[in-house]
Amino acid sequence: MLQPLLPKAASTVRPPRDQRQVFDRIWRRARTGPPWREVPERYGPWQSAYAMFRRRKIDDTWAMVMNNLQVKADAARAYRVGGLG
């Protein structure tokens, strides 16, 4: 669901990090609230997750993602209750 809403990664010399792992670390921190360094290492390096979180916050990607997901949820709810069907 998120993939189409996110900006394309810039072309770099090194291969891209597993984005799912980085997002899992961001979501884990958002749900539980620990400092970045205390999120379990199985979610990847904390520096990568923090850097992506910060970049996306600065460029308002998170706000755009939330708005798009809310529109989709509202449309699905309206369809289920018969508002658009």
N, CA, C and O of each residue as an XYZ file, in Angstrom:
340
protein
N       0.810     -1.207      0.000
C       0.000      0.000      0.000
C       0.850      1.268      0.000
O       0.510      2.260     -0.644
N       1.949      1.217      0.725
C       2.783      2.416      0.841
C       3.653      2.663     -0.377
O       3.929      3.815     -0.713
N       4.087      1.608     -1.040
C       5.061      1.739     -2.121
C       4.698      2.807     -3.163
O       5.554      3.624     -3.503
N       3.466      2.831     -3.681
C       3.142      3.854     -4.683
C       3.118      5.278     -4.132
O       3.213      6.239     -4.896
N       2.993      5.421     -2.822
C       2.906      6.753     -2.220
C       4.260      7.366     -1.909
O       4.358      8.571     -1.678
N       5.302      6.547     -1.902
C       6.621      7.023     -1.502
C       7.430      7.507     -2.694
O       7.286      6.980     -3.797
N       8.280      8.505     -2.481
C       9.138      8.984     -3.572
C      10.141      7.907     -3.971
O      10.535      7.079     -3.150
N      10.540      7.924     -5.213
C      11.532      6.971     -5.706
C      12.881      7.267     -5.069
O      13.238      8.425     -4.850
N      13.624      6.206     -4.776
C      14.952      6.362     -4.189
C      15.894      6.972     -5.214
O      15.822      6.665     -6.404
N      16.766      7.828     -4.740
C      17.763      8.435     -5.621
C      18.752      7.365     -6.074
O      19.057      6.435     -5.327
N      19.234      7.498     -7.261
C      20.220      6.549     -7.785
C      21.542      6.749     -7.047
O      22.074      7.858     -6.985
N      22.057      5.662     -6.493
C      23.305      5.732     -5.750
C      24.242      4.639     -6.229
O      23.844      3.743     -6.973
N      25.479      4.722     -5.800
C      26.470      3.723     -6.182
C      26.218      2.417     -5.447
O      26.349      1.341     -6.031
N      25.857      2.502     -4.164
C      25.632      1.284     -3.395
C      24.191      0.806     -3.577
O      23.302      1.607     -3.865
N      23.962     -0.489     -3.412
C      22.594     -1.002     -3.565
C      21.695     -0.476     -2.459
O      22.174     -0.222     -1.354
N      20.411     -0.307     -2.724
C      19.517      0.229     -1.705
C      19.307     -0.750     -0.557
O      19.347     -1.965     -0.752
N      19.087     -0.221      0.625
C      18.787     -1.026      1.814
C      17.368     -1.572      1.683
O      16.531     -0.984      0.999
N      17.108     -2.679      2.332
C      15.763     -3.243      2.358
C      14.819     -2.227      3.013
O      14.841     -2.051      4.231
N      14.004     -1.571      2.211
C      13.140     -0.505      2.703
C      12.090     -1.019      3.678
O      11.692     -0.301      4.595
N      11.638     -2.256      3.487
C      10.637     -2.814      4.397
C      11.196     -2.883      5.822
O      10.503     -2.559      6.787
N      12.440     -3.302      5.939
C      13.078     -3.409      7.251
C      13.177     -2.027      7.909
O      12.925     -1.878      9.105
N      13.540     -1.036      7.121
C      13.665      0.327      7.660
C      12.294      0.844      8.099
O      12.174      1.431      9.175
N      11.256      0.633      7.279
C       9.911      1.074      7.653
C       9.412      0.342      8.888
O       8.754      0.936      9.742
N       9.726     -0.951      8.985
C       9.326     -1.694     10.175
C       9.939     -1.080     11.431
O       9.289     -1.012     12.475
N      11.175     -0.640     11.329
C      11.834     -0.010     12.483
C      11.150      1.319     12.829
O      10.943      1.623     14.004
N      10.804      2.098     11.816
C      10.121      3.374     12.047
C       8.760      3.125     12.700
O       8.414      3.785     13.679
N       7.984      2.171     12.162
C       6.657      1.892     12.718
C       6.777      1.362     14.145
O       5.982      1.723     15.014
N       7.769      0.508     14.386
C       7.969     -0.035     15.738
C       8.225      1.107     16.731
O       7.656      1.136     17.823
N       9.083      2.034     16.334
C       9.378      3.151     17.227
C       8.142      4.020     17.434
O       7.880      4.475     18.548
N       7.386      4.252     16.367
C       6.185      5.080     16.479
C       5.151      4.438     17.412
O       4.474      5.141     18.163
N       5.030      3.119     17.366
C       4.048      2.431     18.209
C       4.475      2.360     19.664
O       3.652      2.543     20.561
N       5.759      2.093     19.912
C       6.196      1.832     21.284
C       6.883      3.016     21.941
O       6.894      3.112     23.168
N       7.462      3.929     21.149
C       8.038      5.152     21.681
C       9.436      5.095     22.267
O       9.821      6.043     22.953
N      10.232      4.039     22.044
C      11.577      4.046     22.626
C      12.509      4.969     21.848
O      12.188      5.363     20.726
N      13.648      5.317     22.422
C      14.650      6.050     21.642
C      15.072      5.210     20.428
O      14.991      3.982     20.459
N      15.512      5.868     19.384
C      15.893      5.167     18.149
C      16.875      4.035     18.414
O      16.747      2.957     17.834
N      17.848      4.267     19.279
C      18.886      3.263     19.529
C      18.345      2.018     20.226
O      18.999      0.976     20.195
N      17.188      2.091     20.843
C      16.650      0.956     21.591
C      15.677      0.090     20.803
O      15.206     -0.925     21.316
N      15.366      0.468     19.570
C      14.530     -0.396     18.739
C      15.383     -1.606     18.360
O      16.550     -1.436     18.006
N      14.833     -2.829     18.424
C      15.641     -4.028     18.184
C      16.414     -3.994     16.863
O      15.920     -3.500     15.850
N      17.613     -4.521     16.898
C      18.517     -4.517     15.742
C      17.955     -5.326     14.574
O      18.362     -5.109     13.433
N      17.030     -6.252     14.832
C      16.473     -7.046     13.727
C      15.764     -6.168     12.694
O      15.497     -6.606     11.575
N      15.465     -4.931     13.081
C      14.844     -3.978     12.161
C      15.874     -3.161     11.388
O      15.515     -2.227     10.671
N      17.137     -3.503     11.528
C      18.198     -2.800     10.814
C      18.833     -1.714     11.670
O      18.392     -1.456     12.790
N      19.871     -1.082     11.136
C      20.579     -0.039     11.886
C      19.660      1.147     12.213
O      18.899      1.606     11.361
N      19.739      1.621     13.427
C      18.869      2.726     13.828
C      19.168      3.979     13.029
O      18.267      4.780     12.777
N      20.436      4.166     12.621
C      20.812      5.372     11.878
C      20.077      5.443     10.530
O      19.664      6.519     10.098
N      19.920      4.295      9.876
C      19.215      4.264      8.589
C      17.752      4.633      8.762
O      17.211      5.427      7.993
N      17.116      4.057      9.770
C      15.704      4.349     10.003
C      15.507      5.823     10.369
O      14.595      6.481      9.867
N      16.372      6.329     11.247
C      16.232      7.725     11.656
C      16.453      8.666     10.466
O      15.718      9.638     10.293
N      17.467      8.371      9.652
C      17.756      9.235      8.500
C      16.574      9.262      7.538
O      16.201     10.326      7.044
N      15.981      8.098      7.267
C      14.829      8.066      6.367
C      13.642      8.788      6.995
O      12.963      9.566      6.325
N      13.391      8.535      8.267
C      12.287      9.203      8.952
C      12.437     10.721      8.866
O      11.485     11.434      8.550
N      13.629     11.195      9.148
C      13.898     12.641      9.143
C      13.730     13.248      7.753
O      13.104     14.296      7.598
N      14.299     12.575      6.733
C      14.153     13.070      5.352
C      12.691     13.163      4.958
O      12.255     14.161      4.384
N      11.936     12.117      5.270
C      10.517     12.089      4.892
C       9.697     13.091      5.692
O       8.684     13.586      5.198
N      10.105     13.394      6.894
C       9.408     14.410      7.685
C       9.655     15.799      7.102
O       8.730     16.603      6.980
N      10.891     16.072      6.748
C      11.246     17.381      6.197
C      10.530     17.648      4.877
O      10.065     18.762      4.634
N      10.440     16.618      4.016
C       9.804     16.847      2.710
C       8.286     16.593      2.726
O       7.655     16.543      1.671
N       7.703     16.434      3.928
C       6.257     16.246      4.128
C       5.700     14.963      3.519
O       4.498     14.870      3.273
N       6.549     13.985      3.277
C       6.076     12.715      2.739
C       5.113     12.051      3.712
O       4.085     11.522      3.290
N       5.426     12.068      5.014
C       4.561     11.401      5.987
C       3.164     12.012      5.977
O       2.175     11.282      6.040
N       3.068     13.325      5.899
C       1.753     13.975      5.862
C       0.992     13.579      4.601
O      -0.210     13.322      4.659
N       1.678     13.529      3.468
C       1.045     13.143      2.215
C       0.572     11.688      2.270
O      -0.527     11.374      1.812
N       1.403     10.801      2.831
C       1.023      9.389      2.958
C      -0.214      9.262      3.837
O      -1.164      8.569      3.472
N      -0.212      9.918      4.982
C      -1.368      9.844      5.885
C      -2.634     10.384      5.228
O      -3.706      9.799      5.381
N      -2.523     11.481      4.508
C      -3.691     12.033      3.819
C      -4.227     11.060      2.776
O      -5.437     10.850      2.689
N      -3.342     10.466      1.989
C      -3.769      9.509      0.966
C      -4.406      8.269      1.583
O      -5.432      7.793      1.097
N      -3.811      7.749      2.639
C      -4.389      6.584      3.304
C      -5.745      6.916      3.917
O      -6.651      6.082      3.901
N      -5.895      8.127      4.460
C      -7.176      8.530      5.031
C      -8.253      8.640      3.959
O      -9.393      8.231      4.179
N      -7.900      9.189      2.804
C      -8.858      9.284      1.699
C      -9.303      7.892      1.266
O     -10.490      7.663      1.033
N      -8.350      6.956      1.156
C      -8.699      5.585      0.767
C      -9.590      4.922      1.819
O     -10.550      4.233      1.475
N      -9.275      5.129      3.091
C     -10.085      4.547      4.161
C     -11.493      5.140      4.157
O     -12.472      4.414      4.327
N     -11.598      6.436      3.966
C     -12.909      7.086      3.925
C     -13.730      6.580      2.742
O     -14.930      6.337      2.874
N     -13.084      6.420      1.584
C     -13.783      5.918      0.400
C     -14.260      4.480      0.619
O     -15.373      4.128      0.230
N     -13.417      3.651      1.243
C     -13.807      2.267      1.517
C     -14.970      2.225      2.501
O     -15.891      1.424      2.337
N     -14.938      3.075      3.518
C     -16.020      3.131      4.501
C     -17.312      3.579      3.837
O     -18.368      3.001      4.095
N     -17.250      4.593      2.990
C     -18.441      5.083      2.297
C     -19.016      4.004      1.392
O     -20.235      3.860      1.295
N     -18.160      3.252      0.737
C     -18.610      2.176     -0.146
C     -19.313      1.081      0.660
O     -20.346      0.557      0.243
N     -18.724      0.733      1.846
C     -19.285     -0.333      2.676
C     -20.658      0.044      3.221
O     -21.527     -0.820      3.341
N     -20.863      1.284      3.544
C     -22.156      1.691      4.117
C     -23.145      2.101      3.044
O     -24.258      2.518      3.365
N     -22.773      1.994      1.795
C     -23.703      2.257      0.707
C     -23.709      3.673      0.197
O     -24.563      4.023     -0.619
N     -22.797      4.495      0.642
C     -22.769      5.877      0.206
C     -22.379      6.048     -1.250
O     -22.830      6.987     -1.906
N     -21.541      5.147     -1.768
C     -21.106      5.271     -3.168
C     -21.518      4.087     -4.010
O     -21.258      4.093     -5.214
N     -22.138      3.084     -3.454
C     -22.444      1.857     -4.187
C     -23.814      1.805     -4.603
O     -24.232      0.833     -5.233
